[in-house]
Amino acid sequence: MNGILPLYKPKGFTSHDCVMKVRKLLHIKKVGHTGTLDPGVEGVLPICIGEATKIIPFLLHLKKVYIADVYLGYSTTTEDREGEIVAEKEVVSLPTNEEINNVLQKFHGEIKQVPPMYSAVKVKGKKLYEYARENKEVERLERVVTIYELTRLEEKLNNPFRIKVTCSKGTYIRTLCVDIGRELGYPSHMSYLKRAESDSFMMSETVTFPELEEAIHKKEVEKLLYPIERGLRHLDVFFVDRDLKQKVLQGQKLPIPTKCPKTDPFIIMHENELLAIYEKHKINKNEIKPIRVFNIHKRM
């Protein structure tokens, strides 16, 4: 069994919990996820199964889309609703739509973030949340992330107000909500978060655990899986004939094509069959070499 299961991760599960449950349900060891979600967050979590686990490193950097609520009035130790309150300020009158939209504009493009203390970022070999649980504050380096799109999802003034964020890998939506609140003049936190899109998989394509269990009962699990190449749509495709197919499956280096794909790496296919992921040779500029070869085809 090989493919991608676009799981809808429920609240209360870690991403690792989801992987372990899929392994147990399908009796398959080769299972992995493509991007960690905190236990309190729900939404799209693509699960790679079998040979699809080979493409996980090629998916981690892709854009993610989140739906989040920014709550004005108090901030917390964890930057979400689970933490202890550290600062408060009464919201006498809500910011206007214009004020909120102007602030959101400031966070478009490349921005700098300081990772929250309650995060898995490592400092001196130790995760930040481990320091936080010991009530220790450590210096954290700023990181640059990219916000591709940031919009309000409702015009009516509410507290919290809902935003939609399209961002790069490594973006902390909790921190973004805190920074937005600070620009509006209030301590704030993220009161809700859902991942709406990941690695090009949409909410409408996801499968819940009950649906997976029903498919197992009906012996129809493979109907829920997307082919491996579905997760590689951001890479160009180079098609080979039957003779080259065998060389690709054997992991051989090949002469660089006359019309080489624009992306590097790129995928190699024979008709509708995904064979491998190749890249341009870093030393021998006249060759391409394999990064991943998929063992899902019969060698002829």
GIWO-V744314 format. One record per pair of residues at least 4 apart in sequence whose C-alpha atoms are under 8 Angstrom apart, sorted by the first residue. I is the first residue (numbers start at 1). J is the second residue. D is the distance in Angstrom with one decimal. If there is no record, write none. Layout:
i:I j:J d:D
i:I j:J d:D
This chain:
i:1 j:49 d:7.0
i:1 j:50 d:6.0
i:1 j:222 d:7.3
i:2 j:48 d:7.9
i:2 j:49 d:5.3
i:2 j:50 d:4.6
i:2 j:51 d:5.5
i:2 j:52 d:5.9
i:2 j:225 d:7.9
i:2 j:227 d:7.5
i:2 j:228 d:7.4
i:2 j:296 d:8.0
i:3 j:48 d:6.2
i:3 j:49 d:5.4
i:3 j:50 d:6.8
i:3 j:51 d:7.2
i:3 j:52 d:5.4
i:3 j:225 d:5.3
i:3 j:226 d:5.4
i:3 j:227 d:4.9
i:3 j:228 d:5.1
i:4 j:46 d:6.5
i:4 j:47 d:5.6
i:4 j:48 d:4.7
i:4 j:49 d:6.0
i:4 j:52 d:6.5
i:4 j:225 d:5.2
i:4 j:226 d:5.0
i:4 j:227 d:6.4
i:4 j:228 d:6.2
i:4 j:231 d:7.6
i:5 j:46 d:5.7
i:5 j:47 d:5.0
i:5 j:48 d:6.4
i:5 j:49 d:7.4
i:5 j:206 d:7.7
i:5 j:207 d:7.4
i:5 j:224 d:6.6
i:5 j:225 d:5.0
i:5 j:226 d:6.5
i:6 j:44 d:6.6
i:6 j:45 d:6.0
i:6 j:46 d:4.2
i:6 j:47 d:6.0
i:6 j:201 d:6.8
i:6 j:205 d:6.6
i:6 j:206 d:4.8
i:6 j:207 d:6.1
i:6 j:225 d:7.8
i:7 j:43 d:8.0
i:7 j:44 d:6.0
i:7 j:45 d:5.2
i:7 j:46 d:5.6
i:7 j:47 d:6.5
i:7 j:206 d:5.1
i:7 j:207 d:4.8
i:7 j:208 d:6.0
i:7 j:209 d:7.6
i:8 j:42 d:7.1
i:8 j:43 d:5.1
i:8 j:44 d:5.0
i:8 j:45 d:6.1
i:8 j:203 d:7.7
i:8 j:206 d:5.3
i:8 j:207 d:5.5
i:8 j:208 d:5.2
i:8 j:209 d:7.7
i:9 j:13 d:7.1
i:9 j:15 d:7.7
i:9 j:18 d:7.2
i:9 j:41 d:7.9
i:9 j:42 d:5.2
i:9 j:43 d:5.2
i:9 j:44 d:6.3
i:9 j:45 d:6.0
i:9 j:208 d:7.3
i:10 j:41 d:7.4
i:10 j:42 d:5.0
i:10 j:43 d:6.9
i:11 j:39 d:5.8
i:11 j:40 d:5.0
i:11 j:41 d:5.5
i:11 j:42 d:5.1
i:12 j:39 d:4.8
i:12 j:40 d:5.7
i:12 j:41 d:7.8
i:13 j:17 d:5.7
i:13 j:18 d:6.6
i:13 j:38 d:7.9
i:13 j:39 d:4.9
i:13 j:40 d:7.6
i:14 j:18 d:6.5
i:14 j:36 d:7.8
i:14 j:37 d:6.6
i:14 j:38 d:5.9
i:14 j:39 d:4.6
i:15 j:19 d:6.5
i:15 j:33 d:7.0
i:15 j:35 d:7.8
i:15 j:36 d:5.6
i:15 j:37 d:5.8
i:15 j:38 d:7.3
i:15 j:39 d:7.6
i:15 j:45 d:7.8
i:16 j:20 d:6.2
i:16 j:33 d:7.8
i:17 j:21 d:6.1
i:18 j:22 d:6.2
i:19 j:23 d:6.2
i:19 j:31 d:6.2
i:19 j:32 d:6.0
i:19 j:33 d:6.7
i:19 j:47 d:7.2
i:20 j:24 d:6.2
i:21 j:25 d:6.1
i:22 j:26 d:5.9
i:22 j:27 d:7.9
i:22 j:28 d:7.9
i:22 j:31 d:7.5
i:23 j:27 d:5.4
i:23 j:28 d:5.0
i:23 j:29 d:5.8
i:23 j:30 d:7.7
i:23 j:31 d:6.4
i:24 j:28 d:7.1
i:25 j:213 d:7.5
i:25 j:216 d:8.0
i:26 j:216 d:7.8
i:28 j:49 d:7.9
i:28 j:50 d:7.6
i:29 j:50 d:7.9
i:30 j:49 d:5.9
i:30 j:50 d:5.0
i:30 j:51 d:7.7
i:30 j:53 d:6.8
i:31 j:47 d:6.9
i:31 j:48 d:5.6
i:31 j:49 d:4.6
i:31 j:50 d:6.3
i:31 j:53 d:6.4
i:32 j:47 d:5.7
i:32 j:48 d:5.2
i:32 j:49 d:6.8
i:32 j:53 d:6.0
i:32 j:56 d:7.6
i:33 j:45 d:6.9
i:33 j:46 d:6.0
i:33 j:47 d:4.6
i:33 j:48 d:6.0
i:33 j:56 d:7.3
i:34 j:45 d:7.0
i:34 j:46 d:6.0
i:34 j:47 d:6.7
i:34 j:48 d:7.5
i:34 j:56 d:5.7
i:34 j:57 d:8.0
i:34 j:59 d:6.4
i:34 j:60 d:5.8
i:35 j:45 d:7.1
i:35 j:60 d:6.2
i:37 j:41 d:6.2
i:37 j:42 d:7.6
i:37 j:45 d:7.8
i:40 j:193 d:8.0
i:41 j:192 d:7.6
i:41 j:193 d:5.6
i:41 j:194 d:5.7
i:41 j:195 d:7.6
i:42 j:193 d:7.0
i:42 j:194 d:5.0
i:42 j:195 d:6.5
i:43 j:194 d:5.2
i:43 j:195 d:4.6
i:43 j:196 d:6.0
i:43 j:197 d:7.9
i:43 j:203 d:7.2
i:44 j:195 d:5.6
i:44 j:196 d:6.0
i:44 j:197 d:5.9
i:44 j:198 d:6.1
i:44 j:201 d:7.3
i:44 j:202 d:7.1
i:44 j:203 d:6.2
i:44 j:206 d:6.6
i:45 j:198 d:6.9
i:46 j:198 d:7.2
i:46 j:199 d:7.7
i:46 j:201 d:7.4
i:48 j:52 d:5.1
i:48 j:53 d:5.0
i:48 j:56 d:7.3
i:49 j:53 d:5.8
i:51 j:228 d:8.0
i:51 j:294 d:6.4
i:51 j:295 d:7.1
i:51 j:296 d:7.4
i:52 j:56 d:7.5
i:52 j:228 d:5.5
i:54 j:292 d:6.8
i:55 j:59 d:6.7
i:55 j:228 d:7.9
i:55 j:231 d:7.9
i:55 j:232 d:7.9
i:56 j:60 d:6.5
i:57 j:61 d:8.0
i:58 j:232 d:7.7
i:59 j:199 d:6.2
i:59 j:231 d:7.3
i:59 j:232 d:7.7
i:60 j:169 d:6.9
i:60 j:199 d:7.8
i:61 j:168 d:7.0
i:61 j:169 d:5.2
i:62 j:168 d:6.7
i:62 j:169 d:6.5
i:62 j:198 d:7.6
i:62 j:199 d:5.7
i:63 j:166 d:6.7
i:63 j:167 d:5.6
i:63 j:168 d:4.9
i:63 j:169 d:6.4
i:63 j:198 d:6.8
i:63 j:199 d:6.6
i:63 j:200 d:8.0
i:64 j:166 d:5.7
i:64 j:167 d:5.5
i:64 j:168 d:6.4
i:64 j:169 d:7.1
i:64 j:195 d:7.4
i:64 j:196 d:7.8
i:64 j:197 d:5.7
i:64 j:198 d:4.9
i:64 j:199 d:6.8
i:65 j:164 d:7.2
i:65 j:165 d:5.5
i:65 j:166 d:4.4
i:65 j:167 d:6.5
i:65 j:195 d:5.9
i:65 j:196 d:5.4
i:65 j:197 d:4.9
i:65 j:198 d:6.6
i:66 j:164 d:5.7
i:66 j:165 d:5.1
i:66 j:166 d:6.5
i:66 j:193 d:6.9
i:66 j:194 d:5.6
i:66 j:195 d:4.4
i:66 j:196 d:5.3
i:66 j:197 d:7.0
i:67 j:162 d:7.1
i:67 j:163 d:5.8
i:67 j:164 d:4.7
i:67 j:165 d:6.5
i:67 j:192 d:8.0
i:67 j:193 d:5.7
i:67 j:194 d:5.2
i:67 j:195 d:6.3
i:67 j:196 d:6.5
i:68 j:162 d:5.7
i:68 j:163 d:5.4
i:68 j:164 d:6.5
i:68 j:165 d:7.8
i:68 j:173 d:7.6
i:68 j:190 d:6.9
i:68 j:191 d:7.5
i:68 j:192 d:5.4
i:68 j:193 d:4.5
i:68 j:194 d:6.5
i:69 j:160 d:5.7
i:69 j:161 d:5.5
i:69 j:162 d:4.4
i:69 j:163 d:6.3
i:69 j:177 d:7.8
i:69 j:190 d:5.7
i:69 j:191 d:5.5
i:69 j:192 d:5.1
i:69 j:193 d:6.7
i:70 j:159 d:7.5
i:70 j:160 d:5.1
i:70 j:161 d:5.4
i:70 j:162 d:6.3
i:70 j:163 d:7.5
i:70 j:177 d:5.5
i:70 j:178 d:7.8
i:70 j:181 d:7.4
i:70 j:188 d:6.9
i:70 j:189 d:6.1
i:70 j:190 d:5.0
i:70 j:191 d:6.3
i:70 j:192 d:7.8
i:71 j:159 d:5.8
i:71 j:160 d:4.2
i:71 j:161 d:6.8
i:71 j:177 d:8.0
i:71 j:181 d:7.8
i:71 j:188 d:5.5
i:71 j:189 d:5.5
i:71 j:190 d:6.1
i:71 j:191 d:6.0
i:72 j:91 d:7.1
i:72 j:159 d:6.5
i:72 j:160 d:6.5
i:72 j:181 d:6.2
i:72 j:186 d:6.0
i:72 j:187 d:6.2
i:72 j:188 d:4.5
i:72 j:189 d:6.9
i:73 j:88 d:5.6
i:73 j:89 d:5.0
i:73 j:90 d:5.7
i:73 j:91 d:5.8
i:73 j:186 d:5.9
i:73 j:187 d:5.5
i:73 j:188 d:5.6
i:74 j:85 d:6.6
i:74 j:86 d:7.4
i:74 j:87 d:5.4
i:74 j:88 d:4.2
i:74 j:89 d:6.2
i:74 j:186 d:7.4
i:74 j:187 d:4.8
i:74 j:188 d:4.9
i:74 j:189 d:6.8
i:75 j:79 d:6.3
i:75 j:80 d:7.9
i:75 j:85 d:5.8
i:75 j:86 d:5.8
i:75 j:87 d:5.3
i:75 j:88 d:6.7
i:75 j:178 d:7.4
i:75 j:187 d:5.0
i:75 j:188 d:4.5
i:75 j:189 d:5.2
i:76 j:80 d:6.4
i:76 j:81 d:7.1
i:76 j:82 d:7.8
i:76 j:83 d:5.1
i:76 j:84 d:5.1
i:76 j:85 d:4.3
i:76 j:86 d:5.2
i:76 j:87 d:7.1
i:76 j:188 d:7.8
i:76 j:189 d:6.6
i:77 j:83 d:5.0
i:77 j:84 d:5.5
i:77 j:85 d:6.6
i:77 j:86 d:6.4
i:77 j:117 d:8.0
i:77 j:118 d:7.7
i:78 j:82 d:6.8
i:78 j:83 d:4.8
i:78 j:84 d:7.5
i:78 j:116 d:7.2
i:78 j:117 d:7.3
i:78 j:118 d:5.6
i:79 j:83 d:6.9
i:79 j:116 d:7.5
i:79 j:174 d:5.5
i:79 j:175 d:6.6
i:79 j:178 d:6.8
i:79 j:188 d:7.8
i:79 j:189 d:5.0
i:79 j:190 d:6.3
i:80 j:174 d:6.3
i:80 j:189 d:5.1
i:80 j:190 d:4.6
i:80 j:191 d:5.6
i:80 j:192 d:7.8
i:81 j:189 d:6.8
i:81 j:190 d:6.6
i:81 j:191 d:5.2
i:81 j:192 d:8.0
i:87 j:187 d:6.3
i:88 j:187 d:6.2
i:89 j:186 d:6.5
i:89 j:187 d:6.7
i:91 j:186 d:7.9
i:94 j:157 d:7.2
i:94 j:158 d:7.7
i:94 j:159 d:7.6
i:95 j:99 d:5.9
i:95 j:100 d:6.4
i:95 j:184 d:7.2
i:96 j:100 d:6.3
i:96 j:157 d:7.4
i:97 j:101 d:6.0
i:97 j:155 d:7.0
i:97 j:157 d:7.0
i:98 j:102 d:6.0
i:99 j:103 d:6.3
i:99 j:184 d:7.6
i:100 j:104 d:6.2
i:100 j:184 d:7.2
i:101 j:105 d:6.3
i:101 j:151 d:7.7
i:101 j:152 d:7.5
i:102 j:106 d:6.9
i:103 j:107 d:7.3
i:103 j:180 d:6.8
i:103 j:183 d:6.6
i:103 j:184 d:7.1
i:104 j:108 d:7.3
i:104 j:150 d:6.5
i:104 j:151 d:7.1
i:104 j:180 d:7.1
i:105 j:150 d:7.6
i:107 j:111 d:6.5
i:107 j:147 d:6.8
i:107 j:150 d:7.6
i:108 j:146 d:7.5
i:108 j:147 d:5.2
i:108 j:148 d:6.3
i:108 j:149 d:6.5
i:108 j:150 d:6.8
i:109 j:146 d:5.3
i:109 j:147 d:5.0
i:109 j:148 d:5.9
i:110 j:144 d:6.4
i:110 j:145 d:5.6
i:110 j:146 d:4.3
i:110 j:147 d:6.3
i:111 j:144 d:5.6
i:111 j:145 d:5.6
i:111 j:146 d:6.1
i:111 j:147 d:7.3
i:112 j:142 d:6.1
i:112 j:143 d:5.5
i:112 j:144 d:4.6
i:112 j:145 d:6.3
i:113 j:142 d:5.4
i:113 j:143 d:5.4
i:113 j:144 d:6.4
i:113 j:145 d:7.3
i:113 j:171 d:7.9
i:113 j:172 d:7.8
i:113 j:175 d:7.2
i:113 j:176 d:7.9
i:114 j:140 d:6.4
i:114 j:141 d:6.3
i:114 j:142 d:4.6
i:114 j:143 d:6.4
i:114 j:175 d:7.8
i:115 j:119 d:7.0
i:115 j:121 d:7.3
i:115 j:140 d:6.7
i:115 j:141 d:7.7
i:115 j:142 d:7.2
i:115 j:143 d:7.7
i:115 j:172 d:7.1
i:115 j:175 d:7.5
i:116 j:128 d:7.9
i:116 j:175 d:6.8
i:117 j:128 d:5.2
i:117 j:129 d:5.7
i:117 j:131 d:7.6
i:117 j:132 d:5.9
i:117 j:137 d:7.4
i:118 j:128 d:6.0
i:118 j:129 d:4.2
i:118 j:130 d:8.0
i:118 j:132 d:6.3
i:119 j:127 d:7.1
i:119 j:128 d:5.6
i:119 j:129 d:5.3
i:120 j:127 d:5.1
i:120 j:128 d:5.8
i:120 j:129 d:6.3
i:121 j:127 d:5.4
i:121 j:128 d:5.7
i:122 j:126 d:5.0
i:122 j:127 d:4.2
i:122 j:128 d:5.9
i:123 j:127 d:6.3
i:123 j:128 d:6.6
i:123 j:140 d:7.6
i:126 j:130 d:6.9
i:126 j:131 d:7.6
i:127 j:131 d:7.0
i:128 j:132 d:6.3
i:128 j:138 d:7.9
i:129 j:133 d:6.1
i:130 j:134 d:6.5
i:131 j:135 d:6.4
i:131 j:136 d:5.1
i:131 j:137 d:6.8
i:131 j:138 d:7.5
i:132 j:136 d:5.4
i:132 j:137 d:6.6
i:145 j:167 d:7.6
i:145 j:168 d:6.1
i:145 j:169 d:7.4
i:145 j:170 d:6.7
i:145 j:171 d:5.9
i:146 j:167 d:5.7
i:146 j:168 d:5.3
i:146 j:171 d:7.6
i:147 j:165 d:7.1
i:147 j:166 d:6.1
i:147 j:167 d:4.5
i:147 j:168 d:6.6
i:148 j:165 d:7.7
i:148 j:166 d:5.4
i:148 j:167 d:5.4
i:148 j:168 d:7.7
i:149 j:164 d:7.6
i:149 j:165 d:5.7
i:149 j:166 d:4.9
i:149 j:167 d:7.0
i:150 j:163 d:6.9
i:150 j:164 d:5.7
i:150 j:165 d:4.7
i:150 j:166 d:6.6
i:151 j:163 d:5.5
i:151 j:164 d:5.4
i:151 j:165 d:6.9
i:152 j:161 d:7.7
i:152 j:162 d:6.0
i:152 j:163 d:4.5
i:152 j:164 d:6.4
i:153 j:162 d:5.7
i:153 j:163 d:5.5
i:153 j:164 d:6.6
i:154 j:161 d:7.6
i:154 j:162 d:6.8
i:157 j:161 d:7.1
i:160 j:191 d:7.6
i:167 j:171 d:6.6
i:172 j:176 d:6.3
i:173 j:177 d:6.2
i:173 j:190 d:7.6
i:174 j:178 d:6.4
i:174 j:189 d:6.7
i:174 j:190 d:5.3
i:175 j:179 d:6.1
i:175 j:189 d:8.0
i:176 j:180 d:6.1
i:177 j:181 d:6.2
i:177 j:188 d:7.0
i:177 j:189 d:5.9
i:177 j:190 d:5.6
i:178 j:182 d:6.2
i:178 j:187 d:6.9
i:178 j:188 d:5.1
i:178 j:189 d:5.2
i:178 j:190 d:7.1
i:179 j:183 d:6.3
i:180 j:184 d:6.4
i:181 j:185 d:6.3
i:181 j:186 d:5.2
i:181 j:187 d:5.9
i:181 j:188 d:5.2
i:181 j:189 d:7.7
i:182 j:186 d:5.2
i:182 j:187 d:5.9
i:182 j:188 d:7.1
i:196 j:202 d:6.4
i:196 j:203 d:5.6
i:197 j:201 d:5.6
i:197 j:202 d:4.7
i:197 j:203 d:6.3
i:198 j:202 d:6.9
i:199 j:231 d:6.7
i:200 j:231 d:7.4
i:201 j:205 d:6.5
i:201 j:206 d:7.7
i:202 j:206 d:6.9
i:207 j:211 d:6.2
i:207 j:212 d:6.7
i:207 j:224 d:7.6
i:208 j:212 d:6.3
i:209 j:213 d:6.1
i:210 j:214 d:6.2
i:211 j:215 d:6.2
i:212 j:216 d:6.2
i:212 j:221 d:6.9
i:212 j:224 d:7.9
i:213 j:217 d:6.3
i:214 j:218 d:6.3
i:215 j:219 d:5.8
i:215 j:220 d:4.9
i:215 j:221 d:5.1
i:215 j:224 d:8.0
i:216 j:220 d:6.1
i:216 j:221 d:5.5
i:220 j:224 d:7.5
i:221 j:225 d:7.0
i:226 j:230 d:6.4
i:227 j:231 d:7.8
i:228 j:232 d:7.2
i:228 j:274 d:7.7
i:229 j:233 d:6.7
i:229 j:274 d:6.6
i:232 j:267 d:7.9
i:235 j:263 d:5.9
i:235 j:264 d:7.7
i:235 j:265 d:7.0
i:235 j:266 d:5.1
i:235 j:267 d:6.5
i:236 j:261 d:5.7
i:236 j:262 d:6.6
i:236 j:263 d:5.7
i:236 j:266 d:5.1
i:236 j:267 d:6.3
i:237 j:261 d:6.7
i:237 j:266 d:6.0
i:237 j:267 d:5.0
i:237 j:268 d:5.8
i:237 j:269 d:6.9
i:238 j:260 d:7.7
i:238 j:261 d:6.5
i:238 j:266 d:7.2
i:238 j:267 d:6.2
i:238 j:268 d:4.8
i:238 j:269 d:6.3
i:239 j:268 d:5.7
i:239 j:269 d:4.9
i:239 j:270 d:5.5
i:239 j:271 d:6.9
i:240 j:244 d:5.8
i:240 j:245 d:6.2
i:240 j:268 d:7.0
i:240 j:269 d:6.3
i:240 j:270 d:5.3
i:240 j:271 d:7.8
i:241 j:245 d:6.1
i:241 j:270 d:6.2
i:242 j:246 d:6.9
i:242 j:270 d:7.0
i:243 j:247 d:7.1
i:244 j:248 d:6.2
i:245 j:249 d:6.2
i:245 j:269 d:8.0
i:245 j:270 d:6.5
i:245 j:275 d:7.5
i:246 j:250 d:6.2
i:246 j:299 d:6.7
i:246 j:300 d:7.4
i:247 j:251 d:6.4
i:247 j:252 d:5.5
i:248 j:252 d:5.7
i:248 j:253 d:7.8
i:248 j:275 d:6.9
i:248 j:276 d:7.0
i:248 j:290 d:7.8
i:248 j:293 d:7.5
i:249 j:275 d:6.5
i:249 j:276 d:7.4
i:249 j:293 d:6.3
i:249 j:294 d:7.4
i:249 j:295 d:7.7
i:249 j:299 d:7.5
i:251 j:289 d:7.8
i:251 j:290 d:6.0
i:251 j:293 d:6.5
i:252 j:289 d:7.0
i:252 j:290 d:7.1
i:253 j:287 d:6.5
i:253 j:288 d:5.7
i:253 j:289 d:4.6
i:253 j:290 d:6.7
i:254 j:287 d:5.5
i:254 j:288 d:5.4
i:254 j:289 d:6.5
i:255 j:286 d:5.9
i:255 j:287 d:4.5
i:255 j:288 d:6.2
i:256 j:260 d:6.8
i:256 j:280 d:7.5
i:256 j:285 d:7.8
i:256 j:286 d:5.3
i:256 j:287 d:4.6
i:256 j:288 d:5.4
i:261 j:266 d:6.7
i:264 j:278 d:7.9
i:264 j:279 d:5.5
i:264 j:280 d:6.7
i:265 j:277 d:6.7
i:265 j:278 d:5.6
i:265 j:279 d:4.3
i:265 j:280 d:7.2
i:266 j:277 d:5.7
i:266 j:278 d:5.6
i:266 j:279 d:6.3
i:267 j:274 d:7.5
i:267 j:275 d:7.6
i:267 j:276 d:5.8
i:267 j:277 d:4.4
i:267 j:278 d:6.1
i:268 j:274 d:6.4
i:268 j:275 d:5.6
i:268 j:276 d:5.3
i:268 j:277 d:6.1
i:268 j:278 d:7.0
i:269 j:273 d:5.3
i:269 j:274 d:4.6
i:269 j:275 d:5.3
i:269 j:276 d:7.2
i:270 j:274 d:6.7
i:270 j:275 d:7.0
i:274 j:294 d:7.4
i:275 j:293 d:6.2
i:275 j:294 d:5.6
i:275 j:295 d:8.0
i:275 j:297 d:7.9
i:276 j:290 d:6.9
i:276 j:291 d:7.5
i:276 j:292 d:5.5
i:276 j:293 d:4.3
i:276 j:294 d:5.6
i:277 j:290 d:6.0
i:277 j:291 d:5.6
i:277 j:292 d:5.1
i:277 j:293 d:6.5
i:278 j:288 d:6.5
i:278 j:289 d:5.4
i:278 j:290 d:4.2
i:278 j:291 d:5.4
i:278 j:292 d:7.0
i:279 j:288 d:5.5
i:279 j:289 d:5.6
i:279 j:290 d:6.4
i:279 j:291 d:6.8
i:280 j:285 d:7.0
i:280 j:287 d:6.4
i:280 j:288 d:4.4
i:280 j:289 d:6.3
i:281 j:285 d:5.7
i:281 j:286 d:7.5
i:281 j:287 d:5.5
i:281 j:288 d:5.0
i:281 j:289 d:5.8
